[in-house]
Amino acid sequence: MAEETTQTNGSSNSKLYKALCYLSYLWLVPYFVAKGEVRDENMILNLKQGFGCLFIIVIGQLLANFLHLVTIGAIVIGIGGILSLIGFINVLQGKDKELPLLGSQFTSWFSFVK
């Protein structure tokens, strides 16, 4: 089942970093900049979920550009975009939870993100 917690830290920097996790390649900003108290369990969860969305989008770009499977690539990119939007909205609402469908998989697949 999806894990859900409410943010206890009202820090605007923390919320900004969590939101950036879901904005494609801007995922790199919180990964390299957010350190210390900002990088708690909820931040790591959002980093993993955001990296999963980015991974899906990159796979879609690979399918569309290099393998010339444009329709399938567009569908995969759309799925990644929808998941990113859901994660972004969750952060704005102050909820830290896994994304639907692939969220638990992202957490286990990307265990190297810390």
URUR-V818504 format. One record per run of one state. SS is the DSSP state (h for helix, s for strand, l for the rest). FROM is the first residue (numbers start at 0). LEN is the number of residues. Records with the same first field share a line. If there is no record, write none. Layout:
SS->FROM-LEN + FROM-LEN
//
This chain:
l->0-3 + 6-5 + 20-3 + 33-2 + 38-2 + 65-4 + 92-2 + 97-5 + 109-5
s->3-3 + 94-3
h->11-9 + 23-10 + 35-3 + 40-25 + 69-23 + 102-7
//
